[in-house]
């Protein structure tokens, strides 16, 4: 299979695996031949990437880091928590806590797969999908840092709940483009960490570590964040991690108002922000689990050959194994060739399909 931008889909291409929304809704079935009306439907849903099948890439497998059924359970639990809050029942966290622990177990069983984490989401699922992905990315970083079971549970739960204060947003604010907020609306938006403090603080079973992480996830390393303007290690360590995962996910998955940023550029943005907005050590640990060139991505080498990423290792993320699809003159090859860029230092990636 090959990962491709929706804008680059051609009508003769086939979907390589079912496109399932995080809530379990099947958007398109595996094997379906793409047509213009399907592409328009996915575009309206806010889908930007899909996996397609071609004879040259049908043996390439992109594994799910988190089981889709578990993601669906997480989506349902998150929706139920929001509905309960708006219904005046308060927020029940026990089910969310159980799901977070299941995610931690899955990540711990195959830590080598963490580098392949990719998320696909719809516009209407954005808030819930963002919470789940931020949780996964944060826990991955915690595992890399050597956190114990209790720390991973606290970190994961805090990451899942980091935006809980937004459930107090007015409907008008929740639907508005961030760039179109009035001064008054911006003030309301910046109060969501304080709202999270009130909501979570009402539950005596939640540890201060979880509550502080949610309250502080918009603080920045240089003191330019909010709501307290904390600096450096005054900021909760969990919040330091969650803030990085939060920004990375918003960049790479896109938002209902902005196209996704390619992983390579998102990592570059984090690196540039290190020591200003983010703890540089945490950025380094976070990046250890990010595949700069995800499996299934089409790339261009410095000799003009085009190929698709078939494998990447944590210790050599910039030099993956590439299956060459066309020659230096852009003609299709009669025989596929796989190049390990670690063993061919004269060749390197200069471009990729997302640009």
Secondary structure, DSSP 4 states (H G I P E B T S, - for coil): -EEEEGGG--TT-EESS-EE-TTS-EEE-TTPBP-HHHHHHHHHHT--EEEEE-TTTTT-----SS-HHHHHHHHHHHHHHHHHHHTTS----HHHHHHHHHHHHHHHHTGGGGGG------GGGHHHHHHHHHHHHHHHHHHHTT--HHHHHHHHHHHHHTTGGGGGS-HHHHTS-GGG--HHHHHHHTTHHHHHHHHHHT-TTS-HHHHHHHHHTT--TTS--SSS---GGGS-HHHHHHHHHHHHHHHHH-BTTBPPPPHHHHHHHHHHHBTTTB-HHHHHHHHTT--SS-TTBEEEETTS-EEEEEE--GGGTTS-EEEEEE-TTSPEEEEEEEEETTS-TT--EEEETT-
